[in-house]
Amino acid sequence: MSDRDAPLPTDAELSILRVLWREGPSTVREVLAHIDDAGYTTVLKQLQIMRDKGLVTRDESSRAHVYAAAVQAASTEKRLVDDLLDRAFGGSARRLVAHAIAGDSVSDEEIGAIRDLLDSVQSDDFDDGPDDP
């Protein structure tokens, strides 16, 4: 199953995927060490559900099963942003960005980095125009 075919993860599944992306293949206990306010059986059941959905794989070669992310972080993040963009902002990237950078939560350093990113994207679009050889 490709990343595009896998279902979007729930918030709880995303928390587990973040652990697996950061720490690599892990046992239930290892995942649990990075998840707040969850019990062993809860994490185990969630990993079993995620395996059925194709979000993780399970290596059963040792006594303690080892789970690994079956989807990539970047493609999952892109799919989540695309979903949010469509559902909450009617496909308007401008509105999404305006809401994301509004308020006091974005530092001047982050605003500068966003400007640099926009300049980079804009110059890439210009370079990829029809007049280029």
Phi, psi and omega in degrees: 000131178280164179303323181293333181275340180289147178291156175293137180287149172287174178301316180296318179295322179296322177300318179290317178300321178301319178297312182295322177295320183282315187265342185086186182308135189214153172281171178301316180298321179293320176296314182303326180297341182251002182248125178277146172057043175222148178261166181305310184294328177295313180294318178301311181298319180297318178296323178296317178296317180296326176295316179298327180279348182087015180275333178225161172247162180229126175263116184258016185286341177242172183302313177270116181295143181246127181256144178223150178295135177260354179237149181277148180299310185298316181290325178293315178300317179298316180296321178294317178295317179300319179296314178297316179303314181290311186287318187265332188237015177056029179084003182273106177295326179300314180294321178299312181294319179302317178290323183293325185258359179287148175093190186269358186282349182253123182282163176299324178297317179294320178300317178298318179294323178294318177300315179299318179297315179297318177299319180295315179296317181296318180288327175296318178297319180295317181295332183270011183293171185291343182278349181285143179289000000 
